[in-house]
Amino acid sequence: MMQSHVNYLAVIAAAVSAMIVGFVWYSQLLFGRLWLKIIGKENLSIAEQEHIKKEVGPYVGIMFAGTIVGAFVFSLFVKWLNVYTVFQVMLVGFWAWLGFIFPVSLGTALFSGKEKGLVWSLFMVQTGHSLVGMLVMGDFPGPVLPKNKKGQPGFFVSV
């Protein structure tokens, strides 16, 4: 296997951008209310909501660590495929989503035990979030990082 020189700053930036997508995606601005309905928590009191916010804190840190791992692996795909343009990196993100995330999310939704109408809502919310996260993860770092030796945007890797 070829040696990879990963731009760790870009990996962190990609993970942060994917987490921001998640915060916005599951906020009240987009799919927060639907998500609460899907998981059966749409009618919580203010006290219950505050309790959940405190409880979720450590999970956000664990999710960020997982997102860093995902961004790192994505960076390896980009390197191994010799990808340099924003469009190419986003295509890698799309194909990785379609091949790895889509089928797993489909199985998770289908066997979630949710009623039929909620199964598809669960699937669309989760898979849509994953797709947008992958596309943003591949797109975000390029414009803000130095160019590589070929003068192209230095996404995740230095070539």
C-alpha positions in Angstrom: 0.0 0.0 0.0 1.2 3.5 -0.8 2.4 5.8 1.9 0.0 8.6 2.7 0.8 12.0 4.1 -2.4 13.2 5.7 -3.1 16.8 6.3 -4.4 16.5 9.9 -5.6 20.1 10.1 -7.9 19.3 7.1 -9.1 16.1 8.8 -10.1 18.2 11.9 -11.7 20.9 9.7 -13.7 18.2 7.8 -14.8 16.6 11.0 -15.9 20.0 12.4 -17.7 20.9 9.2 -19.6 17.5 9.4 -20.5 18.1 13.0 -21.9 21.5 12.1 -24.0 19.9 9.4 -25.4 17.5 12.1 -26.1 20.4 14.6 -28.0 22.3 11.9 -29.7 19.2 10.4 -31.1 18.1 13.7 -32.0 21.6 14.9 -35.5 23.1 14.9 -34.6 24.9 11.7 -34.5 21.7 9.7 -35.5 18.2 10.9 -35.3 18.6 14.7 -39.1 18.4 15.2 -39.5 15.4 12.9 -36.5 13.7 14.5 -38.1 14.2 18.0 -41.3 12.7 16.7 -39.5 9.7 15.2 -37.7 8.9 18.4 -40.9 9.5 20.5 -39.7 12.6 22.4 -41.7 15.4 20.8 -43.8 16.2 23.9 -41.1 16.6 26.6 -41.4 19.2 29.3 -38.8 21.9 29.6 -37.2 20.1 32.5 -37.0 16.8 30.6 -35.5 18.7 27.6 -32.8 20.2 29.9 -32.0 16.8 31.4 -31.5 15.3 28.0 -29.3 18.2 26.9 -27.0 17.5 29.9 -27.1 13.7 29.3 -26.2 14.1 25.6 -23.1 16.2 26.1 -20.6 13.3 26.4 -22.1 11.6 23.4 -21.4 14.6 21.3 -17.7 14.2 22.2 -17.8 10.6 21.3 -19.5 11.4 18.0 -16.8 14.0 17.2 -14.1 11.3 17.8 -16.0 9.0 15.4 -16.3 11.8 12.9 -12.6 12.4 13.0 -12.0 8.7 12.3 -14.4 9.0 9.4 -12.7 12.1 8.0 -9.3 10.4 8.3 -10.5 7.3 6.4 -12.1 9.5 3.8 -8.8 11.4 3.4 -7.1 8.0 2.7 -9.7 7.3 0.0 -9.1 10.7 -1.6 -5.3 10.1 -1.5 -5.5 6.5 -2.9 -7.8 7.6 -5.7 -5.5 10.5 -6.7 -8.4 13.0 -6.3 -7.7 16.8 -6.3 -10.7 18.8 -7.4 -13.7 19.7 -5.3 -16.0 17.8 -7.7 -13.9 14.7 -7.5 -13.7 14.7 -3.7 -17.5 15.2 -3.5 -17.9 12.2 -5.9 -15.8 10.1 -3.6 -18.0 11.2 -0.7 -21.2 10.4 -2.7 -20.0 6.9 -3.7 -18.7 6.2 -0.2 -22.2 7.2 1.1 -24.0 5.2 -1.5 -21.9 2.1 -1.0 -21.3 2.0 2.8 -23.8 4.3 4.6 -26.9 4.0 2.5 -27.3 0.2 2.9 -26.5 0.2 6.6 -29.0 3.1 7.2 -31.6 1.3 5.2 -31.3 -1.8 7.3 -31.3 0.1 10.5 -34.5 1.9 9.5 -36.3 -1.1 8.1 -35.6 -3.2 11.3 -36.0 -0.3 13.7 -39.4 -1.5 14.9 -40.9 1.9 14.0 -44.3 2.1 12.4 -44.3 2.1 8.6 -44.6 5.9 8.1 -41.8 6.6 10.6 -39.5 4.0 9.1 -39.1 6.1 5.9 -38.9 9.3 7.8 -36.1 7.8 10.0 -34.3 6.6 6.9 -34.6 9.9 5.0 -33.5 12.0 8.0 -30.5 9.8 8.9 -29.4 9.1 5.4 -29.9 12.6 4.2 -27.8 13.9 7.1 -25.0 11.4 6.2 -25.0 12.3 2.5 -24.8 16.1 3.2 -22.2 15.4 5.9 -20.0 13.4 3.4 -20.4 16.0 0.7 -19.5 18.9 3.1 -16.7 16.9 4.6 -15.1 16.6 1.2 -15.8 20.1 0.1 -15.2 22.3 3.1 -11.4 22.2 3.7 -10.3 22.7 0.1 -10.7 26.5 -0.3 -9.1 27.3 3.1 -6.0 25.1 3.0 -2.7 25.7 1.1 -2.3 24.2 -2.4 -0.4 21.0 -3.0 2.7 20.6 -5.0 0.7 20.5 -8.3 -0.9 23.9 -7.4 -4.3 22.3 -6.8 -6.4 22.7 -3.6 -4.8 20.8 -0.7 -7.8 18.9 0.7 -6.9 16.2 3.1 -3.5 15.2 1.8 -0.2 16.7 0.8 1.1 15.0 -2.4 
